[in-house]
Every structure is written in C-alpha cells, then in structure tokens.
Amino acid sequence: MKRIAIYSAAAAVAIAGSGLLGLGAQADTGATEHCDSTLYPNKVEANAGTKVQTNLQPGTVVCIKAGTKTTIVNVDGDGFITQNAIMNKPGNAYLGISYYAYGGRDTCPSGGCN
C-alpha cells in the first residue's frame, strides 16, 4: 500500500508541475514590430539609450525599434535621433533604442514623424 501511495503522490506532483509549467510558458500574444526593410534597408544596431548620434543628414526619416514597437522620427539638426514615443510597461520611462533603420524613404508617413 505504501508503494501505491508514493507513486500516486509522485504522479500528482508531476501532473501539477506540468500544469504550472504550461502557465509559465504562455507568451504575450502581441507581435513584435520591426522596421520594414523595404522602406528602411539600412539597419544599424544601437542597443543604446533614447538618443543616438547617427551622422545622417538632418531631416532624414528613420525607423526606430524600442522594446517590441517601432516609431518613425526625423534626424535632428545635429545628426541625432530621439526615441520619445515608446514607453516601458509602467509608463514611467521611454525605452532605449534597439536599432534604427533608414534609406529608401524620404518622407514621414501620413500620421507624421514623432
């Protein structure tokens, strides 16, 4: 009898554990956005803060990826881009720039640049 009880307890723990693993493995259903490589073929890894020196011409349209989102900005007069549109989950800080991409598009989308 003891042997059956031990096996039953072990089986119950295994089943409960697999259920917990299933819950922990659930992913966010929101898709990660990426800059469209047909519109912005020149990709530059940044892994930086919210402001990056690009050395691009002022006014150049640039796609920025920060976190799981993208935004479109213009290069400022000093060659910098600033990510001030995508915030962290609590909404208390802007996310750093993962990468930016440029080239092939010389105007902002109809919604404008950030």
FIKOLDO-814365 format. One line per field, with one value per atom (N, C-alpha, C): residue in one letter; x negated, y, z negated. Coordinates in steps of 0.1 Angstrom, whole numbers. Layout:
! residues N
res: (A, ...) .
east: (X, ...) .
north: (Y, ...) .
up: (Z, ...) .
END
This chain:
! residues 114
res: (M, M, M, K, K, K, R, R, R, I, I, I, A, A, A, I, I, I, Y, Y, Y, S, S, S, A, A, A, A, A, A, A, A, A, A, A, A, V, V, V, A, A, A, I, I, I, A, A, A, G, G, G, S, S, S, G, G, G, L, L, L, L, L, L, G, G, G, L, L, L, G, G, G, A, A, A, Q, Q, Q, A, A, A, D, D, D, T, T, T, G, G, G, A, A, A, T, T, T, E, E, E, H, H, H, C, C, C, D, D, D, S, S, S, T, T, T, L, L, L, Y, Y, Y, P, P, P, N, N, N, K, K, K, V, V, V, E, E, E, A, A, A, N, N, N, A, A, A, G, G, G, T, T, T, K, K, K, V, V, V, Q, Q, Q, T, T, T, N, N, N, L, L, L, Q, Q, Q, P, P, P, G, G, G, T, T, T, V, V, V, V, V, V, C, C, C, I, I, I, K, K, K, A, A, A, G, G, G, T, T, T, K, K, K, T, T, T, T, T, T, I, I, I, V, V, V, N, N, N, V, V, V, D, D, D, G, G, G, D, D, D, G, G, G, F, F, F, I, I, I, T, T, T, Q, Q, Q, N, N, N, A, A, A, I, I, I, M, M, M, N, N, N, K, K, K, P, P, P, G, G, G, N, N, N, A, A, A, Y, Y, Y, L, L, L, G, G, G, I, I, I, S, S, S, Y, Y, Y, Y, Y, Y, A, A, A, Y, Y, Y, G, G, G, G, G, G, R, R, R, D, D, D, T, T, T, C, C, C, P, P, P, S, S, S, G, G, G, G, G, G, C, C, C, N, N, N) .
east: (-8, 0, -8, -19, -28, -33, -37, -43, -33, -20, -10, -8, -8, -6, -17, -29, -41, -40, -37, -36, -24, -13, -2, -6, -13, -17, -27, -36, -46, -39, -29, -22, -14, -8, -1, -10, -22, -31, -36, -38, -42, -32, -19, -8, -6, -7, -5, -17, -29, -41, -40, -35, -34, -23, -13, -3, -9, -17, -23, -33, -40, -49, -42, -30, -22, -18, -14, -10, -22, -33, -45, -50, -47, -53, -44, -32, -24, -30, -30, -37, -27, -32, -24, -19, -7, -1, -4, -9, -12, -25, -24, -36, -46, -59, -69, -70, -71, -72, -86, -89, -102, -101, -112, -112, -111, -103, -101, -114, -121, -134, -133, -121, -119, -118, -113, -113, -125, -132, -143, -154, -161, -170, -183, -187, -200, -197, -200, -198, -211, -210, -221, -217, -224, -222, -227, -219, -222, -224, -213, -213, -218, -211, -215, -204, -206, -196, -186, -179, -168, -173, -186, -191, -204, -205, -217, -222, -235, -241, -242, -236, -235, -245, -249, -257, -250, -237, -229, -225, -221, -217, -204, -204, -192, -180, -169, -156, -155, -165, -164, -154, -145, -135, -141, -138, -144, -134, -134, -126, -134, -128, -134, -126, -134, -128, -132, -122, -125, -115, -120, -112, -106, -93, -86, -79, -81, -74, -84, -78, -86, -80, -88, -83, -91, -86, -93, -96, -109, -114, -122, -125, -134, -148, -159, -172, -172, -176, -177, -188, -190, -200, -214, -216, -229, -232, -223, -225, -220, -213, -207, -193, -190, -176, -172, -160, -155, -142, -142, -130, -122, -111, -103, -88, -86, -72, -69, -78, -76, -80, -71, -74, -74, -80, -80, -66, -64, -51, -44, -52, -46, -43, -49, -46, -54, -65, -72, -86, -89, -102, -102, -109, -110, -120, -117, -126, -138, -150, -162, -160, -168, -168, -175, -168, -175, -182, -176, -182, -174, -181, -174, -177, -168, -170, -166, -172, -170, -172, -169, -172, -160, -158, -147, -134, -132, -120, -124, -119, -124, -112, -101, -90, -84, -78, -71, -58, -53, -40, -29, -18, -7, -4, -7, -5, -15, -26, -37, -48, -59, -70, -69, -74, -74, -85) .
north: (-12, 0, 13, 13, 24, 28, 17, 19, 26, 22, 28, 43, 45, 59, 68, 63, 71, 74, 63, 65, 75, 74, 83, 98, 99, 113, 118, 110, 115, 118, 110, 113, 126, 129, 141, 153, 152, 163, 166, 155, 156, 163, 159, 165, 180, 183, 196, 205, 199, 207, 210, 200, 203, 213, 214, 224, 238, 238, 251, 256, 246, 249, 255, 249, 254, 268, 272, 286, 295, 291, 300, 302, 292, 293, 301, 306, 313, 326, 329, 341, 352, 364, 376, 374, 377, 375, 386, 397, 409, 406, 409, 406, 417, 413, 423, 430, 443, 451, 452, 453, 455, 466, 473, 483, 476, 481, 474, 476, 465, 466, 470, 470, 475, 490, 496, 511, 516, 509, 513, 502, 501, 490, 490, 502, 503, 502, 491, 488, 490, 497, 499, 495, 485, 481, 492, 495, 506, 501, 494, 489, 501, 512, 524, 530, 542, 550, 555, 566, 571, 582, 585, 594, 589, 588, 582, 591, 593, 600, 591, 596, 588, 593, 605, 612, 612, 611, 612, 627, 630, 644, 648, 660, 665, 663, 659, 656, 642, 634, 620, 613, 606, 598, 585, 582, 570, 562, 549, 540, 535, 536, 532, 520, 510, 499, 501, 501, 501, 492, 482, 472, 464, 463, 455, 463, 476, 486, 494, 500, 509, 522, 532, 546, 552, 562, 570, 584, 587, 601, 607, 620, 627, 629, 628, 632, 647, 651, 665, 672, 685, 693, 689, 682, 677, 663, 656, 642, 632, 636, 627, 623, 611, 607, 605, 608, 606, 598, 588, 580, 585, 592, 597, 594, 582, 577, 564, 555, 542, 541, 538, 538, 524, 522, 509, 506, 493, 489, 498, 502, 511, 525, 528, 541, 553, 549, 560, 563, 556, 559, 555, 562, 558, 547, 538, 526, 531, 524, 527, 521, 526, 523, 510, 499, 487, 488, 493, 496, 507, 512, 522, 518, 522, 519, 531, 533, 544, 541, 551, 549, 544, 549, 545, 552, 559, 567, 581, 590, 604, 613, 607, 615, 607, 614, 607, 601, 591, 585, 595, 593, 602, 607, 599, 603, 612, 614, 623, 615, 622, 617, 621, 613, 617, 626) .
up: (0, 0, 0, -8, -8, 5, 13, 26, 35, 35, 43, 39, 27, 22, 27, 26, 30, 45, 53, 68, 71, 64, 66, 63, 52, 48, 58, 63, 73, 86, 90, 102, 101, 89, 87, 87, 82, 82, 97, 104, 118, 126, 124, 132, 128, 115, 111, 116, 116, 120, 135, 143, 157, 160, 152, 154, 151, 141, 137, 148, 154, 165, 176, 179, 190, 188, 176, 173, 175, 170, 170, 184, 193, 207, 216, 212, 221, 224, 237, 242, 244, 245, 248, 263, 265, 279, 288, 283, 291, 299, 312, 321, 319, 320, 320, 334, 334, 346, 350, 363, 369, 380, 382, 393, 406, 415, 428, 436, 439, 446, 461, 466, 480, 480, 469, 467, 461, 452, 444, 445, 457, 459, 451, 446, 438, 423, 418, 403, 395, 384, 376, 361, 356, 342, 333, 323, 314, 299, 294, 281, 271, 273, 266, 258, 254, 246, 256, 252, 260, 271, 271, 280, 286, 300, 307, 318, 318, 329, 342, 353, 365, 376, 375, 385, 399, 398, 411, 413, 425, 428, 420, 415, 408, 417, 410, 417, 423, 423, 428, 420, 426, 420, 415, 402, 396, 389, 390, 382, 370, 358, 346, 340, 335, 328, 313, 304, 290, 283, 276, 270, 281, 281, 291, 302, 301, 310, 319, 329, 338, 339, 342, 344, 355, 361, 372, 367, 369, 365, 376, 374, 383, 376, 383, 377, 374, 362, 359, 366, 363, 369, 366, 355, 351, 354, 362, 366, 356, 346, 336, 339, 334, 333, 319, 315, 302, 302, 293, 291, 280, 283, 272, 275, 280, 282, 276, 273, 268, 254, 245, 231, 225, 214, 207, 202, 197, 193, 182, 172, 162, 167, 179, 185, 178, 171, 165, 171, 182, 188, 203, 212, 226, 227, 236, 238, 247, 245, 253, 267, 276, 290, 292, 297, 300, 313, 323, 336, 343, 353, 362, 376, 385, 400, 408, 419, 427, 442, 451, 465, 472, 484, 493, 490, 479, 477, 472, 480, 477, 471, 468, 462, 450, 441, 430, 435, 428, 431, 429, 433, 433, 419, 408, 395, 389, 397, 393, 386, 384, 376, 362, 353, 339, 336) .
END
